[in-house]
Amino acid sequence: MRAIRWGILGVGVISDDFVAGLKLAPGTELMACWSRSPERAAAFAERHRAVSCSSLDALLASQVDVIYVATPPGQHKEHALACLNAGKAVLLEKPFACSAAEAREIAAAARKANRFCMEAMWMRFVPAFRELVTSVRQGRHGAVQSLEASLGFAQARARDGALLDLGVYPLTFAHALLGAPKTVKAIGGHEEVSAVLDYGTAQASIRCSSRAQLRNDAVVWAERARLHLEAPLYRPESYATMTVSAPVAELTPARGGLRAVTQRPELRRWVQRAKALAEPRVTLPAIGNGYAHEAIEVNDCLRSGALESAVLPLEESIAVMDTVDAVRRALQ
Ligand SMILES: NC(=O)c1ccc[n+]([C@@H]2O[C@H](COP(=O)([O-])OP(=O)(O)OC[C@H]3O[C@@H](n4cnc5c(N)ncnc54)[C@H](OP(=O)(O)O)[C@@H]3O)[C@@H](O)[C@H]2O)c1
């Protein structure tokens, strides 16, 4: 197996977590890193046994195949373009850009340079998430009628606003299942946003917050099943499926008996718990801290010569940014 040589641009909080995952991706060689602070870069290089480059140009001139860009969103376009124009493949942290226009410029630069580029939306590559998306997209549960997804933490470090830092996760979930919405309505501001995406035949209700601990899970209502993707949304490891195929008339006698039980508060709790336990659950643990999966995808694409990921193509990252822009317009 050909080793894929990685470089790291930006050595902040997430780069340490990503590299911990990267080390679990087979056939990976972590070669070099760069940060504006030589001390921080040297400490990062020492922690991870890499070479600290003296300048961005030195990193771009190194032998790395791909560069993981983990600078703040305001720097994503500049850094992605610098890497692509230097002939390097790019794994670009989420949010892919600050706007759809920037996202399109990055995608155009990747195509012009004939180099691989992908958004580091790690949630998209975690096995439980992929399995749920595949089963819904294949129509196993019938058409999606509605979904809800949220991501929010009390006192979250969301310098670029809840929508860009956190909202892109539930928005990516909605896009993975339903694509681009027809219309968007939203309320909120810098710290919290609630949005409804309308698809005509379905609606997606999205919430994000940097001040409130939300449920951080997702629920999908399809024609024949309700699927519950269990928290945390960014790295789920299981989802439960409740079939809703039986006609109501067939359930009536049993329901009559159940109603007598559920009207007693002390028994209701146990009935709910038993029902939850009876729901078939798909459990697919993530490797390590979960970041290995996106790195494995990049390695596989580079080895096969693919210029985009089939799981998360550039058009999907652009479409999510189009919806981010639409939410912003709706907030004005
Ligand atoms: N996937 C995830 O789970 C996840 C989680 C958190 C964040 N993120 C994303 O990852 C990115 C980084 O977040 P973070 O939390 O790691 O931020 P951070 O801790 O502030 O690190 C940002 C890094 O970028 C460098 N940097 C900042 N401004 C720069 C500039 N103008 N030019 C060059 N380098 C610059 C900083 O390094 P120096 O000052 O040393 O140069 C620092 O190394 C963001 O896009 C964020 O949305 C992803």
The ligand as an SDF file (V2000), in Angstrom:
LIG
                    3D

 48 52  0  0  0  0  0  0  0  0999 V2000
  -13.7610   18.9420   12.8230 N   0  0  0  0  0  0  0  0  0  0  0  0
  -13.9100   19.3550   14.0540 C   0  0  0  0  0  0  0  0  0  0  0  0
  -14.2900   18.6150   14.9500 O   0  0  0  0  0  0  0  0  0  0  0  0
  -13.5550   20.7760   14.3940 C   0  0  0  0  0  0  0  0  0  0  0  0
  -13.5590   21.1790   15.7160 C   0  0  0  0  0  0  0  0  0  0  0  0
  -13.1530   22.4670   16.0060 C   0  0  0  0  0  0  0  0  0  0  0  0
  -12.7820   23.3160   14.9900 C   0  0  0  0  0  0  0  0  0  0  0  0
  -12.8290   22.8980   13.6990 N   0  0  0  0  0  0  0  0  0  0  0  0
  -12.4290   23.8000   12.5930 C   0  0  0  0  0  0  0  0  0  0  0  0
  -11.0050   23.7740   12.5230 O   0  0  0  0  0  0  0  0  0  0  0  0
  -10.4940   25.0770   12.1970 C   0  0  0  0  0  0  0  0  0  0  0  0
   -9.5180   25.4990   13.2860 C   0  0  0  0  0  0  0  0  0  0  0  0
  -10.1630   25.4890   14.5320 O   0  0  0  0  0  0  0  0  0  0  0  0
   -9.3630   25.3850   15.8980 P   0  0  0  0  0  0  0  0  0  0  0  0
  -10.3990   25.2570   16.9310 O   0  0  0  0  0  0  0  0  0  0  0  0
   -8.2960   24.3600   15.8120 O   0  0  0  0  0  0  0  0  0  0  0  0
   -8.7340   26.8540   15.9570 O   0  0  0  0  0  0  0  0  0  0  0  0
   -7.4490   27.3360   16.7500 P   0  0  0  0  0  0  0  0  0  0  0  0
   -7.1890   26.4760   17.9360 O   0  0  0  0  0  0  0  0  0  0  0  0
   -7.5930   28.7970   16.9330 O   0  0  0  0  0  0  0  0  0  0  0  0
   -6.2950   27.0740   15.7090 O   0  0  0  0  0  0  0  0  0  0  0  0
   -6.2210   27.7800   14.5020 C   0  0  0  0  0  0  0  0  0  0  0  0
   -4.8180   27.6470   13.9140 C   0  0  0  0  0  0  0  0  0  0  0  0
   -4.7740   28.4840   12.7750 O   0  0  0  0  0  0  0  0  0  0  0  0
   -3.6250   29.3420   12.8600 C   0  0  0  0  0  0  0  0  0  0  0  0
   -3.9660   30.6420   12.3100 N   0  0  0  0  0  0  0  0  0  0  0  0
   -4.8890   31.5090   12.7610 C   0  0  0  0  0  0  0  0  0  0  0  0
   -4.9680   32.5790   11.9450 N   0  0  0  0  0  0  0  0  0  0  0  0
   -4.0600   32.3760   10.9650 C   0  0  0  0  0  0  0  0  0  0  0  0
   -3.6500   33.1310    9.8280 C   0  0  0  0  0  0  0  0  0  0  0  0
   -4.1940   34.3190    9.5370 N   0  0  0  0  0  0  0  0  0  0  0  0
   -2.6870   32.6330    9.0540 N   0  0  0  0  0  0  0  0  0  0  0  0
   -2.1270   31.4480    9.3490 C   0  0  0  0  0  0  0  0  0  0  0  0
   -2.4660   30.6850   10.4070 N   0  0  0  0  0  0  0  0  0  0  0  0
   -3.4270   31.1540   11.1950 C   0  0  0  0  0  0  0  0  0  0  0  0
   -3.2730   29.4060   14.3340 C   0  0  0  0  0  0  0  0  0  0  0  0
   -1.8980   29.2890   14.4820 O   0  0  0  0  0  0  0  0  0  0  0  0
   -0.8100   30.3260   14.7770 P   0  0  0  0  0  0  0  0  0  0  0  0
   -1.4380   31.5000   15.4790 O   0  0  0  0  0  0  0  0  0  0  0  0
    0.1630   29.5510   15.5920 O   0  0  0  0  0  0  0  0  0  0  0  0
   -0.3060   30.6240   13.4080 O   0  0  0  0  0  0  0  0  0  0  0  0
   -3.7400   28.0650   14.8680 C   0  0  0  0  0  0  0  0  0  0  0  0
   -2.7010   27.1190   14.7300 O   0  0  0  0  0  0  0  0  0  0  0  0
  -11.7220   25.9680   12.0340 C   0  0  0  0  0  0  0  0  0  0  0  0
  -12.0880   26.0160   10.6830 O   0  0  0  0  0  0  0  0  0  0  0  0
  -12.8190   25.2420   12.8340 C   0  0  0  0  0  0  0  0  0  0  0  0
  -14.1200   25.4900   12.3370 O   0  0  0  0  0  0  0  0  0  0  0  0
  -13.1840   21.6470   13.4000 C   0  0  0  0  0  0  0  0  0  0  0  0
  1  2  1  0
  2  3  2  0
  2  4  1  0
  4  5  1  0
  4 48  2  0
  5  6  2  0
  6  7  1  0
  7  8  2  0
  8  9  1  0
  8 48  1  0
  9 10  1  0
  9 46  1  0
 10 11  1  0
 11 12  1  0
 11 44  1  0
 12 13  1  0
 13 14  1  0
 14 15  2  0
 14 16  1  0
 14 17  1  0
 17 18  1  0
 18 19  2  0
 18 20  1  0
 18 21  1  0
 21 22  1  0
 22 23  1  0
 23 24  1  0
 23 42  1  0
 24 25  1  0
 25 26  1  0
 25 36  1  0
 26 27  1  0
 26 35  1  0
 27 28  2  0
 28 29  1  0
 29 30  1  0
 29 35  2  0
 30 31  1  0
 30 32  2  0
 32 33  1  0
 33 34  2  0
 34 35  1  0
 36 37  1  0
 36 42  1  0
 37 38  1  0
 38 39  2  0
 38 40  1  0
 38 41  1  0
 42 43  1  0
 44 45  1  0
 44 46  1  0
 46 47  1  0
M  CHG  2   8   1  16  -1
M  END
$$$$
